[in-house]
Amino acid sequence: MDTNILLESGTNELEVLEFTINGNHYGINVAKVREILSMTDITPIPNSHPCIEGIFMPRDTIITVINLGRALGFGEVGQKGQMLIITNFNNLNIAFEVDQVLGIHRVSWSDIVKPDNTVNAPGVGIATGIIKKLENLIIVLDFERIVEEICPETSLKMSEVAKLGERERNNSPIIFAEDSPMLQKLVTDALTQAGYVNINVCSNGEEAWDKLRELKKNNGVDYGVKCIITDIEMPQMDGHRLIRLVRNDEALLHLPIVIFSSLINDDMKRKGEKLGADAQISKPEIGQLVATIDDLIINGRKPYDEEI
């Protein structure tokens, strides 16, 4: 699916595909969308999860189909969608049944409001943001969380960290930007288990940038941070914008940056490389994240101007 946004870097914008289920308006980051198809024949899978409609095979690729209305708790209301949104994230190809696809909106992450705990309680909510500057309120869904609840084996591979065994304590300070409270805890627990005990968690790129500017102002950048880990999708400021700001700052550009995101596909990899990310890792691969941080903190990174 061709979009203009993938050709740009660090603009703090995204394109959101708006669709409806049961009369409600929802959104998905276009970067996760491969294509949109009209409903087709789907082969049921016996004894599968109630939200899994079955499978189909466009162009020799078997793809699982999730009934998104059921996953959102609408039960049998409007159970048969009219459209299929085929997605790719966390190295998975998954199709979601929806009622209608209405179009694409280009918005700034600063225009996306993070839901409060009244509508998105920690650990159970599946809304990552609300777009309120359009005709309808559009709820941007946490598709990773939806898939994880249906297929738990797609979540972070915490067993990879356990395989590392006992490790020496490492006090190197790390800034970690991630908007999901659940992932904040899981990743922090995994890094702590791997020996990294000095982690400063920020809820979005803006918080991380404010922290970096504070450290710079107090002449403590090298003491206060040795590595930055960032998600891509975050309200207020996304990870790509954060990287651009860091790489354009003389006092900060030497810091190693790791993207840890569900959006590690070819297009987004090119974007991250152009911005100057040292590594880009898909979210299930927590063991690879630890190995990468080990390498960057222990061995350091090349000066940024040598990499261009």
Summary of the structure (lengths in Angstrom):
residues: 308
radius of gyration: 19.9
end to end distance: 29.1
largest distance: 62.0
contacts: 971
relative contact order: 0.13
helix: 31%
strand: 29%
